[in-house]
């Protein structure tokens, strides 16, 4: 299996505690267990103002959020060659880590996992969907930590 192209950009004022190797490991875990393949994943860390602009422009929502996922290919059999961009609000993720009593590293990992799950088709619009995504985030975060 070819390794996906992974690009990480930090356009925020926050130091990002997630390196390429860790991100690749997370991608591999999800590919293996969800039986999907990623071809291209771009992760862009931005500040609050930028995430609000993206949220307004694309989702008509005027608030700060931790992540917005864009999948390029919307084909129904989209389990191979998945491509997408994850816009992550670095300051918000850092705040959430503190709010949840989580390490900053783990919260950044969780948000990456969350975005990747969105790219493969998971949703969090209902309480049941949100619960399922949280369970998967916990599972992959735990597996990542066991195999570090």
C-alpha atoms as an extended CHARMM CRD file, in Angstrom:
* protein
*
       148  EXT
         1         1  UNK       CA              0.0000000000        0.0000000000        0.0000000000  PROA      1               0.0000000000
         2         2  UNK       CA              1.3460000000        3.4240000000       -0.8930000000  PROA      2               0.0000000000
         3         3  UNK       CA              1.7960000000        5.8830000000        1.9100000000  PROA      3               0.0000000000
         4         4  UNK       CA             -0.5630000000        8.8520000000        1.5300000000  PROA      4               0.0000000000
         5         5  UNK       CA              0.7620000000       12.2970000000        0.8610000000  PROA      5               0.0000000000
         6         6  UNK       CA              0.5210000000       14.1910000000        4.1350000000  PROA      6               0.0000000000
         7         7  UNK       CA              1.0550000000       17.9200000000        4.3740000000  PROA      7               0.0000000000
         8         8  UNK       CA              0.8980000000       19.8230000000        7.6480000000  PROA      8               0.0000000000
         9         9  UNK       CA              0.8630000000       23.6200000000        7.6990000000  PROA      9               0.0000000000
        10        10  UNK       CA              0.8440000000       25.8410000000       10.7500000000  PROA      10              0.0000000000
        11        11  UNK       CA             -0.6100000000       29.2510000000        9.9370000000  PROA      11              0.0000000000
        12        12  UNK       CA             -1.5350000000       29.8430000000       13.5740000000  PROA      12              0.0000000000
        13        13  UNK       CA              0.3320000000       31.5050000000       16.4110000000  PROA      13              0.0000000000
        14        14  UNK       CA              0.3000000000       28.2590000000       18.4230000000  PROA      14              0.0000000000
        15        15  UNK       CA              3.0710000000       25.6670000000       18.5040000000  PROA      15              0.0000000000
        16        16  UNK       CA              1.6860000000       22.3640000000       17.1880000000  PROA      16              0.0000000000
        17        17  UNK       CA              2.5260000000       19.2930000000       19.3180000000  PROA      17              0.0000000000
        18        18  UNK       CA              1.8350000000       16.8260000000       16.5000000000  PROA      18              0.0000000000
        19        19  UNK       CA              4.6240000000       15.7910000000       14.1510000000  PROA      19              0.0000000000
        20        20  UNK       CA              4.5070000000       14.0970000000       10.7470000000  PROA      20              0.0000000000
        21        21  UNK       CA              5.4610000000       10.6800000000       12.1590000000  PROA      21              0.0000000000
        22        22  UNK       CA              2.6390000000       10.7120000000       14.7260000000  PROA      22              0.0000000000
        23        23  UNK       CA              0.1140000000       11.9100000000       12.1600000000  PROA      23              0.0000000000
        24        24  UNK       CA              1.1950000000        9.1660000000        9.7390000000  PROA      24              0.0000000000
        25        25  UNK       CA              0.8450000000        6.5530000000       12.4670000000  PROA      25              0.0000000000
        26        26  UNK       CA             -2.7060000000        7.7320000000       13.1930000000  PROA      26              0.0000000000
        27        27  UNK       CA             -3.5680000000        7.6580000000        9.4840000000  PROA      27              0.0000000000
        28        28  UNK       CA             -2.2100000000        4.0960000000        9.2050000000  PROA      28              0.0000000000
        29        29  UNK       CA             -4.2540000000        2.9000000000       12.1990000000  PROA      29              0.0000000000
        30        30  UNK       CA             -7.4410000000        4.2680000000       10.6900000000  PROA      30              0.0000000000
        31        31  UNK       CA             -6.6550000000        2.9490000000        7.1990000000  PROA      31              0.0000000000
        32        32  UNK       CA             -6.0330000000       -0.5400000000        8.5400000000  PROA      32              0.0000000000
        33        33  UNK       CA             -9.0430000000       -0.8160000000       10.8310000000  PROA      33              0.0000000000
        34        34  UNK       CA            -11.5940000000        1.1090000000        8.7790000000  PROA      34              0.0000000000
        35        35  UNK       CA            -10.4410000000       -0.6110000000        5.5630000000  PROA      35              0.0000000000
        36        36  UNK       CA             -9.8990000000        2.6700000000        3.7410000000  PROA      36              0.0000000000
        37        37  UNK       CA             -6.9510000000        4.3280000000        2.0650000000  PROA      37              0.0000000000
        38        38  UNK       CA             -6.0020000000        7.9660000000        2.0420000000  PROA      38              0.0000000000
        39        39  UNK       CA             -4.2290000000        9.3790000000       -1.0160000000  PROA      39              0.0000000000
        40        40  UNK       CA             -3.7780000000       12.9500000000        0.2050000000  PROA      40              0.0000000000
        41        41  UNK       CA             -4.3660000000       14.5820000000        3.5770000000  PROA      41              0.0000000000
        42        42  UNK       CA             -3.6420000000       18.2460000000        4.1770000000  PROA      42              0.0000000000
        43        43  UNK       CA             -3.8260000000       19.5330000000        7.7580000000  PROA      43              0.0000000000
        44        44  UNK       CA             -3.8750000000       23.3090000000        8.1260000000  PROA      44              0.0000000000
        45        45  UNK       CA             -3.6930000000       24.8500000000       11.5990000000  PROA      45              0.0000000000
        46        46  UNK       CA             -5.2580000000       28.3100000000       11.7720000000  PROA      46              0.0000000000
        47        47  UNK       CA             -6.2580000000       30.8920000000       14.3850000000  PROA      47              0.0000000000
        48        48  UNK       CA             -9.8110000000       31.7040000000       15.5340000000  PROA      48              0.0000000000
        49        49  UNK       CA            -10.4300000000       34.4850000000       13.0020000000  PROA      49              0.0000000000
        50        50  UNK       CA             -9.5550000000       32.2170000000       10.0870000000  PROA      50              0.0000000000
        51        51  UNK       CA            -11.6510000000       29.2480000000       11.2820000000  PROA      51              0.0000000000
        52        52  UNK       CA            -14.6550000000       31.5920000000       11.6830000000  PROA      52              0.0000000000
        53        53  UNK       CA            -14.1570000000       32.8450000000        8.1040000000  PROA      53              0.0000000000
        54        54  UNK       CA            -13.9650000000       29.2800000000        6.7780000000  PROA      54              0.0000000000
        55        55  UNK       CA            -17.0200000000       28.3240000000        8.8360000000  PROA      55              0.0000000000
        56        56  UNK       CA            -18.9910000000       31.3100000000        7.4870000000  PROA      56              0.0000000000
        57        57  UNK       CA            -17.8760000000       30.9060000000        3.8640000000  PROA      57              0.0000000000
        58        58  UNK       CA            -18.5560000000       27.1800000000        3.6070000000  PROA      58              0.0000000000
        59        59  UNK       CA            -21.0630000000       26.2630000000        6.3110000000  PROA      59              0.0000000000
        60        60  UNK       CA            -22.8400000000       29.5720000000        6.9950000000  PROA      60              0.0000000000
        61        61  UNK       CA            -21.9230000000       29.3260000000       10.6960000000  PROA      61              0.0000000000
        62        62  UNK       CA            -20.5250000000       32.2910000000       12.6080000000  PROA      62              0.0000000000
        63        63  UNK       CA            -18.5120000000       30.7340000000       15.4210000000  PROA      63              0.0000000000
        64        64  UNK       CA            -15.1730000000       29.2090000000       16.3660000000  PROA      64              0.0000000000
        65        65  UNK       CA            -14.9230000000       25.4470000000       15.9790000000  PROA      65              0.0000000000
        66        66  UNK       CA            -12.0140000000       23.0710000000       16.4760000000  PROA      66              0.0000000000
        67        67  UNK       CA            -12.0150000000       21.4800000000       13.0130000000  PROA      67              0.0000000000
        68        68  UNK       CA            -13.6660000000       21.7030000000        9.6130000000  PROA      68              0.0000000000
        69        69  UNK       CA            -13.1290000000       18.8060000000        7.2020000000  PROA      69              0.0000000000
        70        70  UNK       CA            -13.3350000000       19.0240000000        3.4350000000  PROA      70              0.0000000000
        71        71  UNK       CA            -13.3730000000       15.8230000000        1.4010000000  PROA      71              0.0000000000
        72        72  UNK       CA            -12.4630000000       16.3920000000       -2.2400000000  PROA      72              0.0000000000
        73        73  UNK       CA            -14.0320000000       13.2820000000       -3.7220000000  PROA      73              0.0000000000
        74        74  UNK       CA            -17.6870000000       12.7910000000       -2.8490000000  PROA      74              0.0000000000
        75        75  UNK       CA            -18.1650000000        9.4890000000       -4.6930000000  PROA      75              0.0000000000
        76        76  UNK       CA            -20.3330000000        6.9320000000       -2.8610000000  PROA      76              0.0000000000
        77        77  UNK       CA            -17.6790000000        4.1950000000       -2.9200000000  PROA      77              0.0000000000
        78        78  UNK       CA            -15.2030000000        6.5660000000       -1.3390000000  PROA      78              0.0000000000
        79        79  UNK       CA            -13.1700000000        4.1310000000        0.7240000000  PROA      79              0.0000000000
        80        80  UNK       CA             -9.9680000000        4.2450000000       -1.3240000000  PROA      80              0.0000000000
        81        81  UNK       CA             -7.8170000000        7.1140000000       -2.4470000000  PROA      81              0.0000000000
        82        82  UNK       CA             -9.5200000000        9.5360000000       -0.0590000000  PROA      82              0.0000000000
        83        83  UNK       CA             -8.3270000000       13.1280000000       -0.3470000000  PROA      83              0.0000000000
        84        84  UNK       CA             -9.1540000000       16.0500000000        1.8730000000  PROA      84              0.0000000000
        85        85  UNK       CA             -8.1500000000       19.0660000000        3.8850000000  PROA      85              0.0000000000
        86        86  UNK       CA             -8.6040000000       19.4740000000        7.6160000000  PROA      86              0.0000000000
        87        87  UNK       CA             -8.6900000000       23.0550000000        8.8810000000  PROA      87              0.0000000000
        88        88  UNK       CA             -7.9070000000       22.9290000000       12.5980000000  PROA      88              0.0000000000
        89        89  UNK       CA             -8.1620000000       25.8470000000       15.0090000000  PROA      89              0.0000000000
        90        90  UNK       CA             -4.9850000000       25.4520000000       17.0470000000  PROA      90              0.0000000000
        91        91  UNK       CA             -5.9150000000       27.9360000000       19.8310000000  PROA      91              0.0000000000
        92        92  UNK       CA             -9.3240000000       26.2710000000       20.2710000000  PROA      92              0.0000000000
        93        93  UNK       CA             -7.7580000000       22.7980000000       20.4420000000  PROA      93              0.0000000000
        94        94  UNK       CA             -5.3340000000       24.0170000000       23.1250000000  PROA      94              0.0000000000
        95        95  UNK       CA             -8.2400000000       25.5240000000       25.1010000000  PROA      95              0.0000000000
        96        96  UNK       CA            -10.1980000000       22.2640000000       24.8230000000  PROA      96              0.0000000000
        97        97  UNK       CA             -7.2610000000       20.2780000000       26.1760000000  PROA      97              0.0000000000
        98        98  UNK       CA             -7.3300000000       22.4450000000       29.2830000000  PROA      98              0.0000000000
        99        99  UNK       CA            -11.1440000000       22.3080000000       29.5630000000  PROA      99              0.0000000000
       100       100  UNK       CA            -11.1650000000       18.5080000000       29.3030000000  PROA      100             0.0000000000
       101       101  UNK       CA             -8.1160000000       17.9780000000       31.5380000000  PROA      101             0.0000000000
       102       102  UNK       CA             -6.3260000000       16.3900000000       28.5880000000  PROA      102             0.0000000000
       103       103  UNK       CA             -2.7460000000       16.8210000000       27.4280000000  PROA      103             0.0000000000
       104       104  UNK       CA             -2.3540000000       19.1970000000       24.5130000000  PROA      104             0.0000000000
       105       105  UNK       CA             -0.6710000000       16.4140000000       22.5310000000  PROA      105             0.0000000000
       106       106  UNK       CA             -3.6300000000       14.0760000000       23.0000000000  PROA      106             0.0000000000
       107       107  UNK       CA             -6.2000000000       16.7210000000       22.1200000000  PROA      107             0.0000000000
       108       108  UNK       CA             -4.3590000000       17.5320000000       18.8810000000  PROA      108             0.0000000000
       109       109  UNK       CA             -4.2490000000       13.7950000000       18.0990000000  PROA      109             0.0000000000
       110       110  UNK       CA             -7.9720000000       13.4210000000       18.9020000000  PROA      110             0.0000000000
       111       111  UNK       CA             -8.9000000000       16.2830000000       16.5750000000  PROA      111             0.0000000000
       112       112  UNK       CA             -6.8180000000       14.7770000000       13.7630000000  PROA      112             0.0000000000
       113       113  UNK       CA             -8.5830000000       11.4350000000       14.2970000000  PROA      113             0.0000000000
       114       114  UNK       CA            -11.9480000000       13.2310000000       14.3320000000  PROA      114             0.0000000000
       115       115  UNK       CA            -11.1970000000       14.9490000000       11.0190000000  PROA      115             0.0000000000
       116       116  UNK       CA            -10.0010000000       11.7290000000        9.3880000000  PROA      116             0.0000000000
       117       117  UNK       CA            -13.1990000000        9.9850000000       10.5200000000  PROA      117             0.0000000000
       118       118  UNK       CA            -15.2100000000       12.7630000000        8.8460000000  PROA      118             0.0000000000
       119       119  UNK       CA            -13.2250000000       12.2430000000        5.6250000000  PROA      119             0.0000000000
       120       120  UNK       CA            -14.1590000000        8.5570000000        5.5600000000  PROA      120             0.0000000000
       121       121  UNK       CA            -17.8340000000        9.2920000000        6.0900000000  PROA      121             0.0000000000
       122       122  UNK       CA            -18.5870000000        9.4490000000        9.7970000000  PROA      122             0.0000000000
       123       123  UNK       CA            -20.8400000000       12.2600000000       10.9520000000  PROA      123             0.0000000000
       124       124  UNK       CA            -21.5750000000       13.8600000000       14.3150000000  PROA      124             0.0000000000
       125       125  UNK       CA            -24.8740000000       15.6360000000       13.7060000000  PROA      125             0.0000000000
       126       126  UNK       CA            -26.9420000000       13.4660000000       16.0520000000  PROA      126             0.0000000000
       127       127  UNK       CA            -26.2220000000       12.4420000000       19.6440000000  PROA      127             0.0000000000
       128       128  UNK       CA            -25.8810000000        8.8260000000       18.5280000000  PROA      128             0.0000000000
       129       129  UNK       CA            -23.4350000000        9.7150000000       15.7150000000  PROA      129             0.0000000000
       130       130  UNK       CA            -21.4360000000       11.9250000000       18.0780000000  PROA      130             0.0000000000
       131       131  UNK       CA            -21.2260000000        9.0940000000       20.6290000000  PROA      131             0.0000000000
       132       132  UNK       CA            -19.9910000000        6.6800000000       17.9350000000  PROA      132             0.0000000000
       133       133  UNK       CA            -17.3230000000        9.1200000000       16.7520000000  PROA      133             0.0000000000
       134       134  UNK       CA            -16.1420000000        9.7220000000       20.3270000000  PROA      134             0.0000000000
       135       135  UNK       CA            -15.8620000000        5.9590000000       20.8710000000  PROA      135             0.0000000000
       136       136  UNK       CA            -13.7680000000        5.6400000000       17.7080000000  PROA      136             0.0000000000
       137       137  UNK       CA            -11.6070000000        8.6210000000       18.7090000000  PROA      137             0.0000000000
       138       138  UNK       CA            -10.9900000000        6.9880000000       22.1050000000  PROA      138             0.0000000000
       139       139  UNK       CA            -10.1560000000        3.6660000000       20.4530000000  PROA      139             0.0000000000
       140       140  UNK       CA             -7.6350000000        5.1100000000       17.9970000000  PROA      140             0.0000000000
       141       141  UNK       CA             -6.1040000000        7.4250000000       20.5880000000  PROA      141             0.0000000000
       142       142  UNK       CA             -5.6310000000        4.4790000000       22.9370000000  PROA      142             0.0000000000
       143       143  UNK       CA             -4.1120000000        2.3220000000       20.1960000000  PROA      143             0.0000000000
       144       144  UNK       CA             -1.7820000000        5.1470000000       19.1640000000  PROA      144             0.0000000000
       145       145  UNK       CA             -0.5560000000        5.5030000000       22.7410000000  PROA      145             0.0000000000
       146       146  UNK       CA             -0.0530000000        1.7430000000       23.1430000000  PROA      146             0.0000000000
       147       147  UNK       CA              2.0740000000        1.5950000000       19.9790000000  PROA      147             0.0000000000
       148       148  UNK       CA              4.0500000000        4.8110000000       20.4040000000  PROA      148             0.0000000000
